[in-house]
Amino acid sequence: MSIEDCLSKGDKQSIGYKRSDLDFNFTNHTVRIEKGMSFYMYSDGFVDQLGGEKNRRLGCRRFRNLLKENAHLPFEEQREILVHAFHEYKGENEVRDDVTVVGFGFPQGGDDNTFF
C-alpha cells in the first residue's frame, strides 16, 4: 500500500488564531490500523517553504517522496533526514510559517521506537 493510498487530507481551517471558527466541525477520518503501519501528520509550513534553485515551494510531491524514501528507517533517523532536507532546501530563505511534522507507527514486533 502506498502513501497515496492512505492519504487523508485535513480540513482547510485554521486553529489557534483569534479569528478561528471555534464551532467548526472538523472531518473525522477512520483508518484501519495494521501492524507495521506508520502515520504522518504535518502542517503546511514544510511544503510551503520557499527554496531550491528556483526559490519555489518545496511542495507536497517532494515532501511525500521524502517520506516514502525513508519510511523503512527508524523514526529518529527519519526526523534527522527531514530536518536536514528542510534546511538544505530553504537555504538562506527565512522560515515562512510554523513547521510541524508528527510521525508515529505500529511496529511489527517489539520495537518501542514508534514516534518522533
C-alpha positions as CSV (number, residue, x, y, z in Angstrom):
1,M,0.0,0.0,0.0
2,S,1.5,3.4,-1.0
3,I,1.4,6.7,0.9
4,E,-1.1,8.0,-1.7
5,D,-3.5,5.0,-1.0
6,C,-3.7,6.2,2.6
7,L,-3.7,10.0,2.2
8,S,-6.4,11.8,4.2
9,K,-6.4,15.5,3.6
10,G,-7.3,17.7,6.5
11,D,-9.9,20.5,6.5
12,K,-8.8,23.9,5.3
13,Q,-9.5,25.5,8.6
14,S,-7.0,27.2,10.9
15,I,-6.8,26.5,14.6
16,G,-5.4,28.7,17.3
17,Y,-5.9,32.1,15.7
18,K,-8.1,34.9,17.0
19,R,-10.4,34.6,14.0
20,S,-10.6,30.8,14.0
21,D,-14.1,29.4,13.9
22,L,-14.4,27.8,17.4
23,D,-17.6,26.0,16.2
24,F,-16.1,24.5,13.1
25,N,-16.9,20.7,12.8
26,F,-13.7,19.0,11.6
27,T,-14.0,15.9,9.4
28,N,-13.4,12.6,11.2
29,H,-11.4,10.0,9.3
30,T,-11.5,6.3,10.0
31,V,-8.4,4.3,9.2
32,R,-7.9,0.6,9.6
33,I,-4.7,0.1,11.6
34,E,-2.4,-2.8,11.0
35,K,1.0,-3.8,12.5
36,G,3.8,-2.2,10.6
37,M,1.8,0.9,9.6
38,S,3.2,4.4,10.0
39,F,1.3,7.7,10.1
40,Y,2.4,11.2,9.4
41,M,0.6,14.5,10.2
42,Y,2.0,17.8,9.1
43,S,1.3,21.5,8.9
44,D,1.6,23.3,5.6
45,G,4.8,25.1,6.7
46,F,7.1,22.3,5.5
47,V,5.6,22.0,2.0
48,D,5.1,25.8,1.6
49,Q,8.7,26.6,2.4
50,L,10.5,28.6,-0.4
51,G,13.9,27.4,-1.5
52,G,15.8,25.3,-4.0
53,E,17.4,26.6,-7.2
54,K,14.2,28.4,-8.4
55,N,13.2,29.7,-5.0
56,R,9.8,27.9,-5.2
57,R,7.7,25.9,-2.7
58,L,9.1,22.6,-1.6
59,G,5.7,21.1,-2.5
60,C,3.7,18.1,-1.5
61,R,5.2,15.7,-4.1
62,R,8.7,16.3,-2.9
63,F,7.7,16.0,0.8
64,R,5.8,12.8,0.2
65,N,8.8,11.4,-1.7
66,L,11.0,12.2,1.3
67,L,8.6,10.2,3.5
68,K,8.4,7.3,1.1
69,E,12.1,7.0,0.6
70,N,12.8,7.0,4.3
71,A,9.7,5.2,5.8
72,H,11.7,2.0,6.3
73,L,14.1,3.8,8.7
74,P,13.6,4.3,12.5
75,F,11.6,7.5,13.3
76,E,14.7,9.1,14.9
77,E,16.6,8.8,11.6
78,Q,13.6,10.0,9.6
79,R,13.4,13.1,11.8
80,E,17.1,13.9,11.1
81,I,16.6,13.4,7.4
82,L,13.5,15.6,7.3
83,V,15.2,18.4,9.3
84,H,18.3,18.3,7.1
85,A,16.3,18.3,3.9
86,F,14.2,21.2,5.1
87,H,17.2,23.4,6.0
88,E,19.1,22.4,2.8
89,Y,16.1,23.2,0.7
90,K,15.3,26.6,2.3
91,G,18.9,27.7,2.1
92,E,19.2,31.4,3.1
93,N,15.5,32.0,3.0
94,E,13.6,32.7,6.2
95,V,11.3,30.1,7.6
96,R,7.9,31.1,6.2
97,D,5.5,29.5,8.6
98,D,5.3,27.1,11.5
99,V,6.7,23.7,10.6
100,T,5.2,20.7,12.3
101,V,5.6,17.1,11.3
102,V,4.5,14.2,13.6
103,G,5.2,10.6,12.7
104,F,4.1,7.5,14.7
105,G,3.8,3.9,13.9
106,F,2.6,0.4,15.0
107,P,5.6,-1.9,14.9
108,Q,5.6,-5.4,13.6
109,G,7.4,-6.7,16.6
110,G,8.7,-5.4,20.0
111,D,10.2,-2.2,18.7
112,D,9.5,0.7,21.2
113,N,10.7,3.5,18.9
114,T,7.3,4.3,17.5
115,F,7.2,8.1,17.2
116,F,9.1,11.3,16.7
